[in-house]
Amino acid sequence: MFRVGGGVSAPRAIYDPDPEYSQEARAAKYQGTVILQIVVGADGLPRNIQIVRSLGLGLRRQSKR
């Protein structure tokens, strides 16, 4: 496992789409933070993406469409 520093730089987003909201979340004006765990390969592509913490109100289901 690599950590930022010692020649390893922090990853940065190259694609940042707007989130898709469920009707329930939109009506509640719900917002928050989702925590993902990923491994970034030597080629810069994400692998083994796992949701560590989701938001609820149907937003996790929305992201798996």
N, CA, C, O and CB atoms as a CASP TS submission, in Angstrom:
PFRMAT TS
TARGET T0000
AUTHOR 0000-0000-0000
METHOD Language model
MODEL 1
PARENT N/A
ATOM      1  N   MET     1       0.844  -1.165   0.000  1.00  0.00           N
ATOM      2  CA  MET     1       0.000   0.000   0.000  1.00  0.00           C
ATOM      3  C   MET     1       0.895   1.235   0.000  1.00  0.00           C
ATOM      4  O   MET     1       1.899   1.288   0.711  1.00  0.00           O
ATOM      5  CB  MET     1      -0.964  -0.006   1.216  1.00  0.00           C
ATOM      6  N   PHE     2       0.523   2.219  -0.798  1.00  0.00           N
ATOM      7  CA  PHE     2       1.264   3.473  -0.869  1.00  0.00           C
ATOM      8  C   PHE     2       0.493   4.565  -0.155  1.00  0.00           C
ATOM      9  O   PHE     2      -0.738   4.549  -0.136  1.00  0.00           O
ATOM     10  CB  PHE     2       1.535   3.871  -2.332  1.00  0.00           C
ATOM     11  N   ARG     3       1.187   5.485   0.414  1.00  0.00           N
ATOM     12  CA  ARG     3       0.611   6.661   1.058  1.00  0.00           C
ATOM     13  C   ARG     3       1.158   7.899   0.346  1.00  0.00           C
ATOM     14  O   ARG     3       2.233   7.850  -0.252  1.00  0.00           O
ATOM     15  CB  ARG     3       0.941   6.694   2.599  1.00  0.00           C
ATOM     16  N   VAL     4       0.426   8.994   0.412  1.00  0.00           N
ATOM     17  CA  VAL     4       0.883  10.245  -0.187  1.00  0.00           C
ATOM     18  C   VAL     4       2.174  10.673   0.489  1.00  0.00           C
ATOM     19  O   VAL     4       2.285  10.663   1.715  1.00  0.00           O
ATOM     20  CB  VAL     4      -0.197  11.354  -0.067  1.00  0.00           C
ATOM     21  N   GLY     5       3.144  11.048  -0.328  1.00  0.00           N
ATOM     22  CA  GLY     5       4.460  11.453   0.161  1.00  0.00           C
ATOM     23  C   GLY     5       5.506  10.482  -0.335  1.00  0.00           C
ATOM     24  O   GLY     5       5.169   9.409  -0.836  1.00  0.00           O
ATOM     25  N   GLY     6       6.749  10.834  -0.205  1.00  0.00           N
ATOM     26  CA  GLY     6       7.834   9.961  -0.634  1.00  0.00           C
ATOM     27  C   GLY     6       7.764   9.617  -2.116  1.00  0.00           C
ATOM     28  O   GLY     6       8.031   8.481  -2.509  1.00  0.00           O
ATOM     29  N   GLY     7       7.408  10.591  -2.931  1.00  0.00           N
ATOM     30  CA  GLY     7       7.326  10.364  -4.372  1.00  0.00           C
ATOM     31  C   GLY     7       5.947   9.972  -4.861  1.00  0.00           C
ATOM     32  O   GLY     7       5.743   9.860  -6.070  1.00  0.00           O
ATOM     33  N   VAL     8       4.988   9.757  -3.965  1.00  0.00           N
ATOM     34  CA  VAL     8       3.618   9.410  -4.343  1.00  0.00           C
ATOM     35  C   VAL     8       2.752  10.646  -4.129  1.00  0.00           C
ATOM     36  O   VAL     8       2.666  11.165  -3.017  1.00  0.00           O
ATOM     37  CB  VAL     8       3.079   8.184  -3.512  1.00  0.00           C
ATOM     38  N   SER     9       2.110  11.115  -5.199  1.00  0.00           N
ATOM     39  CA  SER     9       1.261  12.304  -5.081  1.00  0.00           C
ATOM     40  C   SER     9      -0.197  11.906  -4.872  1.00  0.00           C
ATOM     41  O   SER     9      -0.605  10.795  -5.211  1.00  0.00           O
ATOM     42  CB  SER     9       1.395  13.191  -6.332  1.00  0.00           C
ATOM     43  N   ALA    10      -0.964  12.817  -4.317  1.00  0.00           N
ATOM     44  CA  ALA    10      -2.391  12.570  -4.082  1.00  0.00           C
ATOM     45  C   ALA    10      -3.130  12.529  -5.414  1.00  0.00           C
ATOM     46  O   ALA    10      -2.816  13.307  -6.314  1.00  0.00           O
ATOM     47  CB  ALA    10      -2.998  13.660  -3.157  1.00  0.00           C
ATOM     48  N   PRO    11      -4.101  11.641  -5.554  1.00  0.00           N
ATOM     49  CA  PRO    11      -4.872  11.603  -6.795  1.00  0.00           C
ATOM     50  C   PRO    11      -5.752  12.849  -6.899  1.00  0.00           C
ATOM     51  O   PRO    11      -6.091  13.462  -5.887  1.00  0.00           O
ATOM     52  CB  PRO    11      -5.736  10.319  -6.865  1.00  0.00           C
ATOM     53  N   ARG    12      -6.114  13.214  -8.114  1.00  0.00           N
ATOM     54  CA  ARG    12      -7.037  14.325  -8.324  1.00  0.00           C
ATOM     55  C   ARG    12      -8.075  13.895  -9.347  1.00  0.00           C
ATOM     56  O   ARG    12      -7.797  13.105 -10.249  1.00  0.00           O
ATOM     57  CB  ARG    12      -6.286  15.611  -8.793  1.00  0.00           C
ATOM     58  N   ALA    13      -9.256  14.422  -9.188  1.00  0.00           N
ATOM     59  CA  ALA    13     -10.361  14.054 -10.080  1.00  0.00           C
ATOM     60  C   ALA    13     -10.145  14.640 -11.472  1.00  0.00           C
ATOM     61  O   ALA    13      -9.790  15.810 -11.613  1.00  0.00           O
ATOM     62  CB  ALA    13     -11.709  14.537  -9.502  1.00  0.00           C
ATOM     63  N   ILE    14     -10.361  13.823 -12.494  1.00  0.00           N
ATOM     64  CA  ILE    14     -10.321  14.322 -13.871  1.00  0.00           C
ATOM     65  C   ILE    14     -11.724  14.347 -14.466  1.00  0.00           C
ATOM     66  O   ILE    14     -11.927  14.857 -15.568  1.00  0.00           O
ATOM     67  CB  ILE    14      -9.387  13.452 -14.740  1.00  0.00           C
ATOM     68  N   TYR    15     -12.689  13.797 -13.739  1.00  0.00           N
ATOM     69  CA  TYR    15     -14.087  13.809 -14.143  1.00  0.00           C
ATOM     70  C   TYR    15     -14.920  13.988 -12.892  1.00  0.00           C
ATOM     71  O   TYR    15     -14.783  13.207 -11.950  1.00  0.00           O
ATOM     72  CB  TYR    15     -14.481  12.504 -14.909  1.00  0.00           C
ATOM     73  N   ASP    16     -15.776  14.988 -12.855  1.00  0.00           N
ATOM     74  CA  ASP    16     -16.529  15.328 -11.652  1.00  0.00           C
ATOM     75  C   ASP    16     -17.982  15.649 -12.029  1.00  0.00           C
ATOM     76  O   ASP    16     -18.374  16.816 -12.030  1.00  0.00           O
ATOM     77  CB  ASP    16     -15.872  16.531 -10.912  1.00  0.00           C
ATOM     78  N   PRO    17     -18.779  14.626 -12.348  1.00  0.00           N
ATOM     79  CA  PRO    17     -20.166  14.876 -12.776  1.00  0.00           C
ATOM     80  C   PRO    17     -21.038  15.331 -11.608  1.00  0.00           C
ATOM     81  O   PRO    17     -20.739  15.038 -10.450  1.00  0.00           O
ATOM     82  CB  PRO    17     -20.767  13.610 -13.410  1.00  0.00           C
ATOM     83  N   ASP    18     -22.104  16.041 -11.914  1.00  0.00           N
ATOM     84  CA  ASP    18     -23.086  16.405 -10.893  1.00  0.00           C
ATOM     85  C   ASP    18     -23.803  15.145 -10.428  1.00  0.00           C
ATOM     86  O   ASP    18     -24.055  14.246 -11.230  1.00  0.00           O
ATOM     87  CB  ASP    18     -24.104  17.454 -11.437  1.00  0.00           C
ATOM     88  N   PRO    19     -24.138  15.067  -9.134  1.00  0.00           N
ATOM     89  CA  PRO    19     -24.821  13.877  -8.619  1.00  0.00           C
ATOM     90  C   PRO    19     -26.256  13.788  -9.120  1.00  0.00           C
ATOM     91  O   PRO    19     -26.882  14.801  -9.430  1.00  0.00           O
ATOM     92  CB  PRO    19     -24.806  13.879  -7.096  1.00  0.00           C
ATOM     93  N   GLU    20     -26.767  12.563  -9.193  1.00  0.00           N
ATOM     94  CA  GLU    20     -28.164  12.334  -9.536  1.00  0.00           C
ATOM     95  C   GLU    20     -28.917  12.108  -8.235  1.00  0.00           C
ATOM     96  O   GLU    20     -28.518  11.284  -7.412  1.00  0.00           O
ATOM     97  CB  GLU    20     -28.331  11.115 -10.518  1.00  0.00           C
ATOM     98  N   TYR    21     -30.009  12.842  -8.052  1.00  0.00           N
ATOM     99  CA  TYR    21     -30.791  12.764  -6.818  1.00  0.00           C
ATOM    100  C   TYR    21     -32.066  11.971  -7.024  1.00  0.00           C
ATOM    101  O   TYR    21     -32.678  12.031  -8.090  1.00  0.00           O
ATOM    102  CB  TYR    21     -31.126  14.159  -6.309  1.00  0.00           C
ATOM    103  N   SER    22     -32.468  11.223  -5.996  1.00  0.00           N
ATOM    104  CA  SER    22     -33.788  10.598  -5.989  1.00  0.00           C
ATOM    105  C   SER    22     -34.806  11.710  -5.746  1.00  0.00           C
ATOM    106  O   SER    22     -34.443  12.777  -5.251  1.00  0.00           O
ATOM    107  CB  SER    22     -33.893   9.461  -4.891  1.00  0.00           C
ATOM    108  N   GLN    23     -36.064  11.479  -6.083  1.00  0.00           N
ATOM    109  CA  GLN    23     -37.112  12.485  -5.854  1.00  0.00           C
ATOM    110  C   GLN    23     -37.220  12.808  -4.367  1.00  0.00           C
ATOM    111  O   GLN    23     -37.412  13.965  -3.991  1.00  0.00           O
ATOM    112  CB  GLN    23     -38.477  11.987  -6.395  1.00  0.00           C
ATOM    113  N   GLU    24     -37.097  11.788  -3.527  1.00  0.00           N
ATOM    114  CA  GLU    24     -37.193  11.970  -2.079  1.00  0.00           C
ATOM    115  C   GLU    24     -36.074  12.886  -1.567  1.00  0.00           C
ATOM    116  O   GLU    24     -36.329  13.793  -0.774  1.00  0.00           O
ATOM    117  CB  GLU    24     -37.135  10.607  -1.364  1.00  0.00           C
ATOM    118  N   ALA    25     -34.854  12.652  -2.012  1.00  0.00           N
ATOM    119  CA  ALA    25     -33.723  13.465  -1.580  1.00  0.00           C
ATOM    120  C   ALA    25     -33.837  14.890  -2.106  1.00  0.00           C
ATOM    121  O   ALA    25     -33.506  15.841  -1.397  1.00  0.00           O
ATOM    122  CB  ALA    25     -32.410  12.837  -2.045  1.00  0.00           C
ATOM    123  N   ARG    26     -34.299  15.046  -3.338  1.00  0.00           N
ATOM    124  CA  ARG    26     -34.457  16.381  -3.922  1.00  0.00           C
ATOM    125  C   ARG    26     -35.491  17.186  -3.131  1.00  0.00           C
ATOM    126  O   ARG    26     -35.271  18.360  -2.831  1.00  0.00           O
ATOM    127  CB  ARG    26     -34.878  16.278  -5.412  1.00  0.00           C
ATOM    128  N   ALA    27     -36.627  16.548  -2.793  1.00  0.00           N
ATOM    129  CA  ALA    27     -37.688  17.226  -2.035  1.00  0.00           C
ATOM    130  C   ALA    27     -37.198  17.638  -0.648  1.00  0.00           C
ATOM    131  O   ALA    27     -37.594  18.685  -0.137  1.00  0.00           O
ATOM    132  CB  ALA    27     -38.921  16.313  -1.905  1.00  0.00           C
ATOM    133  N   ALA    28     -36.339  16.821  -0.037  1.00  0.00           N
ATOM    134  CA  ALA    28     -35.812  17.113   1.299  1.00  0.00           C
ATOM    135  C   ALA    28     -34.594  18.046   1.240  1.00  0.00           C
ATOM    136  O   ALA    28     -34.071  18.454   2.277  1.00  0.00           O
ATOM    137  CB  ALA    28     -35.435  15.807   2.011  1.00  0.00           C
ATOM    138  N   LYS    29     -34.143  18.383   0.006  1.00  0.00           N
ATOM    139  CA  LYS    29     -32.919  19.193  -0.189  1.00  0.00           C
ATOM    140  C   LYS    29     -31.752  18.571   0.581  1.00  0.00           C
ATOM    141  O   LYS    29     -30.969  19.254   1.240  1.00  0.00           O
ATOM    142  CB  LYS    29     -33.147  20.671   0.279  1.00  0.00           C
ATOM    143  N   TYR    30     -31.676  17.254   0.465  1.00  0.00           N
ATOM    144  CA  TYR    30     -30.708  16.449   1.197  1.00  0.00           C
ATOM    145  C   TYR    30     -29.338  16.550   0.549  1.00  0.00           C
ATOM    146  O   TYR    30     -29.220  16.481  -0.674  1.00  0.00           O
ATOM    147  CB  TYR    30     -31.159  14.987   1.264  1.00  0.00           C
ATOM    148  N   GLN    31     -28.303  16.714   1.364  1.00  0.00           N
ATOM    149  CA  GLN    31     -26.941  16.715   0.852  1.00  0.00           C
ATOM    150  C   GLN    31     -26.010  16.161   1.922  1.00  0.00           C
ATOM    151  O   GLN    31     -26.381  16.062   3.092  1.00  0.00           O
ATOM    152  CB  GLN    31     -26.505  18.142   0.423  1.00  0.00           C
ATOM    153  N   GLY    32     -24.811  15.805   1.514  1.00  0.00           N
ATOM    154  CA  GLY    32     -23.875  15.249   2.462  1.00  0.00           C
ATOM    155  C   GLY    32     -22.622  14.777   1.762  1.00  0.00           C
ATOM    156  O   GLY    32     -22.344  15.168   0.628  1.00  0.00           O
ATOM    157  N   THR    33     -21.876  13.943   2.436  1.00  0.00           N
ATOM    158  CA  THR    33     -20.609  13.443   1.921  1.00  0.00           C
ATOM    159  C   THR    33     -20.659  11.924   1.822  1.00  0.00           C
ATOM    160  O   THR    33     -21.109  11.244   2.744  1.00  0.00           O
ATOM    161  CB  THR    33     -19.435  13.893   2.818  1.00  0.00           C
ATOM    162  N   VAL    34     -20.194  11.408   0.704  1.00  0.00           N
ATOM    163  CA  VAL    34     -20.053   9.970   0.502  1.00  0.00           C
ATOM    164  C   VAL    34     -18.569   9.650   0.616  1.00  0.00           C
ATOM    165  O   VAL    34     -17.734  10.367   0.065  1.00  0.00           O
ATOM    166  CB  VAL    34     -20.643   9.509  -0.892  1.00  0.00           C
ATOM    167  N   ILE    35     -18.241   8.582   1.323  1.00  0.00           N
ATOM    168  CA  ILE    35     -16.840   8.181   1.452  1.00  0.00           C
ATOM    169  C   ILE    35     -16.633   6.901   0.661  1.00  0.00           C
ATOM    170  O   ILE    35     -17.321   5.902   0.873  1.00  0.00           O
ATOM    171  CB  ILE    35     -16.438   7.984   2.949  1.00  0.00           C
ATOM    172  N   LEU    36     -15.675   6.949  -0.251  1.00  0.00           N
ATOM    173  CA  LEU    36     -15.312   5.791  -1.070  1.00  0.00           C
ATOM    174  C   LEU    36     -13.911   5.338  -0.705  1.00  0.00           C
ATOM    175  O   LEU    36     -13.069   6.133  -0.288  1.00  0.00           O
ATOM    176  CB  LEU    36     -15.402   6.124  -2.583  1.00  0.00           C
ATOM    177  N   GLN    37     -13.680   4.048  -0.870  1.00  0.00           N
ATOM    178  CA  GLN    37     -12.336   3.490  -0.721  1.00  0.00           C
ATOM    179  C   GLN    37     -11.959   2.950  -2.083  1.00  0.00           C
ATOM    180  O   GLN    37     -12.692   2.140  -2.651  1.00  0.00           O
ATOM    181  CB  GLN    37     -12.265   2.365   0.401  1.00  0.00           C
ATOM    182  N   ILE    38     -10.822   3.386  -2.623  1.00  0.00           N
ATOM    183  CA  ILE    38     -10.402   2.919  -3.941  1.00  0.00           C
ATOM    184  C   ILE    38      -8.907   2.613  -3.931  1.00  0.00           C
ATOM    185  O   ILE    38      -8.158   3.070  -3.067  1.00  0.00           O
ATOM    186  CB  ILE    38     -10.734   3.970  -5.027  1.00  0.00           C
ATOM    187  N   VAL    39      -8.511   1.836  -4.906  1.00  0.00           N
ATOM    188  CA  VAL    39      -7.100   1.612  -5.184  1.00  0.00           C
ATOM    189  C   VAL    39      -6.850   2.227  -6.549  1.00  0.00           C
ATOM    190  O   VAL    39      -7.556   1.920  -7.509  1.00  0.00           O
ATOM    191  CB  VAL    39      -6.712   0.071  -5.142  1.00  0.00           C
ATOM    192  N   VAL    40      -5.848   3.093  -6.642  1.00  0.00           N
ATOM    193  CA  VAL    40      -5.485   3.703  -7.909  1.00  0.00           C
ATOM    194  C   VAL    40      -4.308   2.915  -8.470  1.00  0.00           C
ATOM    195  O   VAL    40      -3.251   2.822  -7.845  1.00  0.00           O
ATOM    196  CB  VAL    40      -5.134   5.228  -7.741  1.00  0.00           C
ATOM    197  N   GLY    41      -4.508   2.348  -9.658  1.00  0.00           N
ATOM    198  CA  GLY    41      -3.469   1.548 -10.293  1.00  0.00           C
ATOM    199  C   GLY    41      -2.328   2.401 -10.831  1.00  0.00           C
ATOM    200  O   GLY    41      -2.440   3.625 -10.891  1.00  0.00           O
ATOM    201  N   ALA    42      -1.250   1.769 -11.214  1.00  0.00           N
ATOM    202  CA  ALA    42      -0.092   2.471 -11.780  1.00  0.00           C
ATOM    203  C   ALA    42      -0.470   3.233 -13.041  1.00  0.00           C
ATOM    204  O   ALA    42       0.190   4.205 -13.409  1.00  0.00           O
ATOM    205  CB  ALA    42       1.034   1.482 -12.088  1.00  0.00           C
ATOM    206  N   ASP    43      -1.551   2.781 -13.712  1.00  0.00           N
ATOM    207  CA  ASP    43      -2.024   3.454 -14.917  1.00  0.00           C
ATOM    208  C   ASP    43      -2.927   4.644 -14.600  1.00  0.00           C
ATOM    209  O   ASP    43      -3.406   5.317 -15.512  1.00  0.00           O
ATOM    210  CB  ASP    43      -2.765   2.471 -15.797  1.00  0.00           C
ATOM    211  N   GLY    44      -3.164   4.910 -13.302  1.00  0.00           N
ATOM    212  CA  GLY    44      -3.980   6.037 -12.887  1.00  0.00           C
ATOM    213  C   GLY    44      -5.468   5.753 -12.828  1.00  0.00           C
ATOM    214  O   GLY    44      -6.249   6.647 -12.500  1.00  0.00           O
ATOM    215  N   LEU    45      -5.882   4.533 -13.138  1.00  0.00           N
ATOM    216  CA  LEU    45      -7.299   4.181 -13.133  1.00  0.00           C
ATOM    217  C   LEU    45      -7.710   3.594 -11.784  1.00  0.00           C
ATOM    218  O   LEU    45      -6.946   2.857 -11.160  1.00  0.00           O
ATOM    219  CB  LEU    45      -7.607   3.186 -14.261  1.00  0.00           C
ATOM    220  N   PRO    46      -8.939   3.932 -11.333  1.00  0.00           N
ATOM    221  CA  PRO    46      -9.404   3.399 -10.045  1.00  0.00           C
ATOM    222  C   PRO    46      -9.783   1.930 -10.153  1.00  0.00           C
ATOM    223  O   PRO    46     -10.305   1.485 -11.175  1.00  0.00           O
ATOM    224  CB  PRO    46     -10.601   4.205  -9.535  1.00  0.00           C
ATOM    225  N   ARG    47      -9.517   1.191  -9.100  1.00  0.00           N
ATOM    226  CA  ARG    47      -9.868  -0.226  -9.025  1.00  0.00           C
ATOM    227  C   ARG    47     -10.420  -0.510  -7.633  1.00  0.00           C
ATOM    228  O   ARG    47     -10.185   0.255  -6.697  1.00  0.00           O
ATOM    229  CB  ARG    47      -8.631  -1.139  -9.339  1.00  0.00           C
ATOM    230  N   ASN    48     -11.148  -1.605  -7.502  1.00  0.00           N
ATOM    231  CA  ASN    48     -11.676  -2.042  -6.201  1.00  0.00           C
ATOM    232  C   ASN    48     -12.425  -0.923  -5.476  1.00  0.00           C
ATOM    233  O   ASN    48     -12.160  -0.651  -4.305  1.00  0.00           O
ATOM    234  CB  ASN    48     -10.537  -2.550  -5.320  1.00  0.00           C
ATOM    235  N   ILE    49     -13.354  -0.281  -6.169  1.00  0.00           N
ATOM    236  CA  ILE    49     -14.118   0.822  -5.587  1.00  0.00           C
ATOM    237  C   ILE    49     -15.159   0.265  -4.625  1.00  0.00           C
ATOM    238  O   ILE    49     -15.953  -0.602  -4.992  1.00  0.00           O
ATOM    239  CB  ILE    49     -14.796   1.674  -6.694  1.00  0.00           C
ATOM    240  N   GLN    50     -15.152   0.768  -3.386  1.00  0.00           N
ATOM    241  CA  GLN    50     -16.110   0.337  -2.366  1.00  0.00           C
ATOM    242  C   GLN    50     -16.716   1.562  -1.696  1.00  0.00           C
ATOM    243  O   GLN    50     -16.018   2.536  -1.414  1.00  0.00           O
ATOM    244  CB  GLN    50     -15.430  -0.584  -1.314  1.00  0.00           C
ATOM    245  N   ILE    51     -18.016   1.506  -1.444  1.00  0.00           N
ATOM    246  CA  ILE    51     -18.682   2.571  -0.711  1.00  0.00           C
ATOM    247  C   ILE    51     -18.479   2.309   0.777  1.00  0.00           C
ATOM    248  O   ILE    51     -18.922   1.281   1.291  1.00  0.00           O
ATOM    249  CB  ILE    51     -20.207   2.653  -1.075  1.00  0.00           C
ATOM    250  N   VAL    52     -17.815   3.226   1.469  1.00  0.00           N
ATOM    251  CA  VAL    52     -17.572   3.105   2.902  1.00  0.00           C
ATOM    252  C   VAL    52     -18.751   3.701   3.668  1.00  0.00           C
ATOM    253  O   VAL    52     -19.214   3.126   4.652  1.00  0.00           O
ATOM    254  CB  VAL    52     -16.243   3.807   3.300  1.00  0.00           C
ATOM    255  N   ARG    53     -19.235   4.864   3.207  1.00  0.00           N
ATOM    256  CA  ARG    53     -20.401   5.487   3.833  1.00  0.00           C
ATOM    257  C   ARG    53     -21.244   6.147   2.750  1.00  0.00           C
ATOM    258  O   ARG    53     -20.739   6.954   1.970  1.00  0.00           O
ATOM    259  CB  ARG    53     -19.972   6.528   4.916  1.00  0.00           C
ATOM    260  N   SER    54     -22.532   5.802   2.702  1.00  0.00           N
ATOM    261  CA  SER    54     -23.443   6.402   1.729  1.00  0.00           C
ATOM    262  C   SER    54     -24.369   7.376   2.446  1.00  0.00           C
ATOM    263  O   SER    54     -24.246   7.573   3.655  1.00  0.00           O
ATOM    264  CB  SER    54     -24.264   5.310   0.982  1.00  0.00           C
ATOM    265  N   LEU    55     -25.290   7.983   1.711  1.00  0.00           N
ATOM    266  CA  LEU    55     -26.143   9.018   2.269  1.00  0.00           C
ATOM    267  C   LEU    55     -27.529   8.567   2.688  1.00  0.00           C
ATOM    268  O   LEU    55     -28.117   9.182   3.578  1.00  0.00           O
ATOM    269  CB  LEU    55     -26.278  10.092   1.298  1.00  0.00           C
ATOM    270  N   GLY    56     -28.077   7.524   2.086  1.00  0.00           N
ATOM    271  CA  GLY    56     -29.453   7.144   2.377  1.00  0.00           C
ATOM    272  C   GLY    56     -30.431   7.899   1.494  1.00  0.00           C
ATOM    273  O   GLY    56     -30.031   8.502   0.498  1.00  0.00           O
ATOM    274  N   LEU    57     -31.700   7.873   1.848  1.00  0.00           N
ATOM    275  CA  LEU    57     -32.786   8.498   1.086  1.00  0.00           C
ATOM    276  C   LEU    57     -32.805   8.077  -0.382  1.00  0.00           C
ATOM    277  O   LEU    57     -33.167   8.869  -1.252  1.00  0.00           O
ATOM    278  CB  LEU    57     -32.671  10.000   1.173  1.00  0.00           C
ATOM    279  N   GLY    58     -32.425   6.858  -0.651  1.00  0.00           N
ATOM    280  CA  GLY    58     -32.465   6.349  -2.016  1.00  0.00           C
ATOM    281  C   GLY    58     -31.296   6.751  -2.882  1.00  0.00           C
ATOM    282  O   GLY    58     -31.259   6.397  -4.061  1.00  0.00           O
ATOM    283  N   LEU    59     -30.337   7.480  -2.336  1.00  0.00           N
ATOM    284  CA  LEU    59     -29.231   7.948  -3.174  1.00  0.00           C
ATOM    285  C   LEU    59     -28.261   6.833  -3.539  1.00  0.00           C
ATOM    286  O   LEU    59     -27.655   6.885  -4.609  1.00  0.00           O
ATOM    287  CB  LEU    59     -28.483   9.054  -2.469  1.00  0.00           C
ATOM    288  N   ARG    60     -28.098   5.848  -2.704  1.00  0.00           N
ATOM    289  CA  ARG    60     -27.217   4.732  -3.066  1.00  0.00           C
ATOM    290  C   ARG    60     -27.822   3.953  -4.231  1.00  0.00           C
ATOM    291  O   ARG    60     -27.117   3.577  -5.168  1.00  0.00           O
ATOM    292  CB  ARG    60     -26.982   3.794  -1.849  1.00  0.00           C
ATOM    293  N   ARG    61     -29.139   3.712  -4.166  1.00  0.00           N
ATOM    294  CA  ARG    61     -29.815   3.028  -5.278  1.00  0.00           C
ATOM    295  C   ARG    61     -29.715   3.851  -6.548  1.00  0.00           C
ATOM    296  O   ARG    61     -29.551   3.293  -7.633  1.00  0.00           O
ATOM    297  CB  ARG    61     -31.294   2.761  -4.937  1.00  0.00           C
ATOM    298  N   GLN    62     -29.809   5.159  -6.434  1.00  0.00           N
ATOM    299  CA  GLN    62     -29.738   6.041  -7.593  1.00  0.00           C
ATOM    300  C   GLN    62     -28.393   5.898  -8.302  1.00  0.00           C
ATOM    301  O   GLN    62     -28.334   5.916  -9.532  1.00  0.00           O
ATOM    302  CB  GLN    62     -29.965   7.498  -7.171  1.00  0.00           C
ATOM    303  N   SER    63     -27.317   5.756  -7.532  1.00  0.00           N
ATOM    304  CA  SER    63     -25.986   5.682  -8.117  1.00  0.00           C
ATOM    305  C   SER    63     -25.716   4.356  -8.817  1.00  0.00           C
ATOM    306  O   SER    63     -24.750   4.250  -9.574  1.00  0.00           O
ATOM    307  CB  SER    63     -24.953   5.906  -7.054  1.00  0.00           C
ATOM    308  N   LYS    64     -26.541   3.350  -8.584  1.00  0.00           N
ATOM    309  CA  LYS    64     -26.294   2.029  -9.186  1.00  0.00           C
ATOM    310  C   LYS    64     -27.169   1.782 -10.406  1.00  0.00           C
ATOM    311  O   LYS    64     -27.299   0.638 -10.841  1.00  0.00           O
ATOM    312  CB  LYS    64     -26.532   0.929  -8.161  1.00  0.00           C
ATOM    313  N   ARG    65     -27.775   2.831 -10.972  1.00  0.00           N
ATOM    314  CA  ARG    65     -28.653   2.648 -12.125  1.00  0.00           C
ATOM    315  C   ARG    65     -27.908   2.138 -13.320  1.00  0.00           C
ATOM    316  O   ARG    65     -28.505   1.930 -14.377  1.00  0.00           O
ATOM    317  CB  ARG    65     -29.339   3.932 -12.475  1.00  0.00           C
TER
END
